[in-house]
Amino acid sequence: MRGPLGEQPDESGAHLKDGAPAGSAAALALDRTWSDPPGLLGWFCAINHKTIATRFLVTTLAFFALGGLLAAAMRLQLSRPENGLMGPDLYNQVFTMHGSTMMFLFAVPVMQAMATYFVPLMIGARSVAFPRMNAYAYYVFLAGGTMLWIAFAFNSAGDAGWFAYPPLSGPDYSPGKRIDFWAQMITYTELAALLEAVVVITTVFKLRAPGMTLGRMPLFVWAMLVTAFAVLFAMPAVMLSSTALLLDRLVGTHFYNPAEGGDAILWQHLFWFFGHPEVYLIFMPGLGFMSAIISTFTKRPVFGYTAMVLSLIATAFLSFGLWVHHMFATNLPDLGKTFFTAASMLIAIPSATQIFCWLATIGGGRLVLRTPMLYALSFFFILVIGGMTGLMLASVSLDTQVHDTYFVVAHLHYVLIGGAVFPLFGALYYWYPKFTGRVMSEKLGKASFWTMFVAFNVAFFPMHVLGLQGMPRRIYTYQSGMGWDGLNLLSSIGSYAFAFGIFLTLANAIRSRRAGEVAGPDPWGAGTLEWATDSPPAPPNFHRIPVVHGPYPLWEVPPAGAPTHVAGLSAGIREHLITTVIDAKPDHRTTFPAPTPWPFVAAICTTILFTGLVFTPWAVVWGTIPVAIALTIWFWPKRAEVRRALAVEKAS
Amino acid sequence: MKRLAVVLALSALAAAVLAATPTPDAAHQVFEPMGPQAGHIGQLWNLFVAICAVVFGVVLAVLLVALWRAPRAPHTAPGDVSPLADPERRATRRVGLGVGAITVLLLVLVVASVFTDRAIARLSLKDAVSLEVTAHQWWWTVKYLDGEHVSDRVETANEIHVPVGRPVIVQLRSDDVIHSLWLPNLAGKRDLIPGRTAMVTFRADQPGVYRGQCAEFCGYQHALMGLLVVAETPERYQAWLQAQRQPAQPPTDAQAVRGRTVFESTACAMCHTVNGTQAQGKKAPDLTHVASRSTLAAGTLPNTREALADWIRDPQKHKPGTNMPAVPLSREDLDAVVTYLGSLR
């Protein structure tokens, strides 16, 4: 029986509605509907947020490993004075690649990968918003990162540092293609970051399960939301500055050339207007991991929910007001710099608020000292030291002594590794069951943690002292009469032990995939929604969309007679419930797009355009044509899909 | 027990590597201030370290007490949401108190920092020595601007002589990319930015040799871009300045005369200046009194005959990427040039 538009009655379960428990016919139909297609072609069509996020996560962790190898190479070179292992040409590429890889290809994207995996699970959604764009963003990121590393393999990696100050990075002092590749990679991977931010914001605002008001959202989701907003404001600054640099190099504009009316300092303002928030883009998700882990392993809600949320927002706002503290050694007016001292120190207040709230949580809870909690606890030691040295860098006159020395290298690793990497490792141990269905080995986990914790301090604490002894950053070697030999050797030894600690976690993850204890839905007795579903979750995440009555749905007993879930979405097509932004009241239904290879193809075309631009400005002309074609096909409405949607409407 | 062994082993390791470190030749320590500017910063540093250490200690102590006192739970136990209904007044008060204390301490630090900036800006510049330092990839030009006549101006490279007790005003310029001048014992660093001028002031109160360094990444040889500040008594400083104002002494012995001829007739003279000769190149360090300096190649090599010969023979070996080319000279010519340069005191 055909409908008025010729639509076919649907055989694949359109008449089935969701809301039935796992194992029912409707649940099976849901699984089928939200699955990615099988086979090799299916691999390129995949848009399920868990599939894409897992690939994204593995990719970023691979970049982390590569960046770590570069760090190991640098520590080998610096382990003794006048070491001939690397010359300046290679060393400059290596430290540029280390910084760029860690900042652009690991630290921010790994957080976005975690967000796109866990935000939907934590808010009771079946997908991220814009799943195809999510896939496209991942492929763009993958291509951008790969391009940078291929350039490195061909001796063409950037060699002006991850900060790439002109005129050194300009056409006069860095001829060749090295900086072109580097600048283009920035624009590229930040495009992916912007798209991911849009995905996360929309997911959080519109796809929350009914009843999950903004005030009941897990702090992890808040952290990811605030981070996504900060990405939205920070990344355009660096994309603008890197594009202007590329224009200076490619077509002879003079944005940064003082001889032609440009300004070398302009870059620094634009770069650090991005670069300082960048640090908080890495740090704030870490705060989200901390809140999730601490609440679960103290068996109680995090103390001071409102204060925690406001602190996150305050951190994000303030992070845009202190970029000049990277430029205290320039000739900006002294009084002006003082304002940035105050702003930089101010950010310690929200950070302290969160730290004290966690301490209150630990003090008022029942403790579980498992590996994820150990990683979270190390934050209080490492990050607090990093925060303290941060205060020293915020002071104009103190900064003029320690700026651009190994003191800063120590500081930034304490902040980024203590504030993001240790919590991230905790998060990987904590959520590993949600990826694989198994728990990681506790014994190996503890061994890895203690090795990492001790080795980290052995590797990085001596750098504070080296900086105070006059050792500048970014030097490929040092002379033996400087008095830096011993501490550098100690630091190198520590860094290798640190790498070994990370390796233990890697080995643990590989081993536990097969041999780990089977987790079940909720191995930790946790309180948030991602633990309400299977480990790993079925393709639609939840067979029954939960109705939320409090911030810790799994710990709370819903009021008598209140609904526990909603039902009535089609199991045969990708229907999703859209809720209101503040109260998460059911608003309307929408249909999500089906898997397609076109995001992948569009990403390839974008890559050709961007890579072509490194070689000729004419790539703008011919390179946009395939991009336009791919995007057109991607967005072209499909008659069959419309028919199916109509059939579902008629059947209901 | 095992942990104790680990701690002991680590301490032994740390002690061993520290003992293996030779003492440095020239001072370049932030916290051995030799003048008022670095001195003010040193005091501020002490205040920061004291406050931060106390706060860190308190946070750690609170954490350890909380960890020690909190009851343990099995990891699968469900959570207790009763705190959601309970306002937890005591914890609220304590957190509020903590945040309040932090805010006050931060205010102390901000005020102390601003007053330090002021103290640094207020260095009396009466009777100051005026210098201009221009940074290049990867060396420094130093010009002395004092004197009644233009001819009194002195140009040298990679070595600054200053009189003890007199303030010094340094104008900063860059010839190519961004560099940063850092004299840890004397003052904080200041960037040298092409297209802009900057200034730094300091005073050395103790005679001595202090090492300075480029602190902003500037390309291949950022690592080996040092300079020396020689702080000496006013009399010795004046004598040095007078000597620097003289043109180069014409060589007397035959080998040095030959060296001068070679110097003037090969690539050397394209880039280097020796006042009083035909060598007037402006691309590279002024060599009029090169023998009076203690290092070569911006603090890279000691100024000895062997090091100089080796440097001229193959500069890329010592500073890969340096703009000085290897000059092909016969053995005799090289010896002659080295002798000649050695006579330029």
Interface residues (C-beta under 8 A of the other chain):
Chain A: G87 P88 D89 N92 A160 G161 Y165 P167 L168 D172 Y173 P258 A259 D263 A264 I265 S295 T296 F297 T298 K299 R300 P301 F303 G304 A307 A329 T330 N331 D334 K337 T338 T341 A342 M345 L346 A348 I349 A352 T353 I355 F356 C357 L359 A360 I362 G363 G364 G365 R366 L367 V368 L369 R370 L377 F380 F381 V384 I385 M388 L391 M392 A394 S395 V396 S397 L398 D399 T400 Q401 V402 H403 D404 T405 V454 V458 G467 L468 Q469 G470 P472 R473 R474 I475 Y476 T477 Y478 Q479 S480 G481 M482 G483 W484 D485 G486 L487 L489 L490 I493 D522 P523 W524 G525 A526 G527 G550 P551 Y552 L554 W555 E556
Chain B: V6 L10 L13 A14 V17 L18 A19 A20 T21 P22 T23 P24 D25 H28 Q29 V30 F31 A38 H40 I41 L44 W45 F48 C52 V55 F56 V59 L60 V62 L63 V65 A66 L67 R69 A70 P71 R72 A73 P74 H75 T76 A77 P78 G79 D80 V81 P83 L84 E88 A91 T92 R94 V95 G98 V99 I102 T103 L106 L109 V110 S113 V114 T116 D117 I120 A121 Q137 D176 V177 I178 S180 W182 P184 A187 G188 K189 R190 D191 I193 P194 G195 R196 T197 A198 M199 R211 Q213 C214 A215 E216 F217 C218 G219 Y220 Q221 H222 A223 L224 T300 P320 G321
